[in-house]
């Protein structure tokens, strides 16, 4: 998708928008029209947006960067502050520009937003215009297609937030299929990699999010890393050993998080002894012990590693292992995987036109790698670089470990 031409992009836009529409309909059916608005008092988690706002934002984002963007053919060289054409939807900028709306204000204003039927029409209309403009593009070079690739990958990534919301509030996502299978992993010995120099980040032609550039060489000492994410059986041993009761296993910030959350097991878990019982989309489910543990904060991942005498990988170790270990059993894609790395710009970083996509979170979040069962397969991969607060356990987050 990062090097897709017009034909493949057109199909991807249709598929991505259909997924958004299916999620909106599934959540509306589960919640009802009134509850779908989910007013401020109903906010389920500080890291999530109201579903109605998300629907409008996705239509707005595509229109803002494509149909309204008179500089779209300049690609990454486009001036983000250049005047834009008017939106087809009144007050779209006021309601749906993430830059101008805090998460708290999105929840507070959810009751004033247009209804889902109106926003569904906005989704359909913006897609129709996008497809017409894409078909008329005279060139398929990287600059001409930059904003088309940005818009479709952005929608793919944001679509995962619908799955996270459904899991958080406990409603079924049916009939929306999730992208990947949870699949229990076959236990395999950790992989050892020699000291090397690894080119971290993205280089060459095609699309990249600005925080994935510029590619640069990093010296990596020898390291040993798990072939798969830490399983429920492995994590359960930590819980049964009193892991949530002993501050010795936790960082200062992590132990404070345990106290605030009054947590004694991971989120959504109701039993870890004698098998794992976890609520999945509102249904109490028995989970295989060799399945990747999920809905873990970075604090929990770090605490398990301290308890086990191991550590979280740096993102360069994770990326190198994902590429070099692909034929040796390195498996990922069931959960976004926490790393020890703070989310920072790479050397040579140049902000892209979408300045709010990453820069506001530099220095305050941790890097996640890979992809989860809810991540569309065309956007997941060994180079995908995501980020979240250390406190966040709402997402489909897990981890693997390295030898200390």
Buried (B, 14 or more C-beta within 10 A) or exposed (E): BBEBEBEEBBEBBBBBBEBBBBBBBBBBBBBEEEBBBBBBEEBBBEBBBBBBBBBBBBBBBBBBBBBBBEBBBBBBEBEBEEEBEEBBBEEBBEBBBBEEBEBEEBBBBBEEBBEBEEBBBBBEBBBEBBBEBBEEBEEBEBBBBBBBBBBBBBBBBBBBBBBBBBBBBBBBBEEBEBBBEBBBBEEEEBBEBEEBEBBBBBEEEBBBBBBBBBBBEBEBEEBBBBBBBBBBBBBBBBBEEEBBEBBEBBBEEBBBBBEEBEBEBBBBBEBBEEEBBBBBBBEEEEBBBBBBBBBBBBBBBBBBBBBBEBBBBBBBBBBBBBEBBEEEBBBBBBBBBBBBBBBBBBEEBEBBBBEEBBBEBBEEBBBBBBBBBBBBEBBBBBBBBBBBBBBBBBBBBBBBBBEE
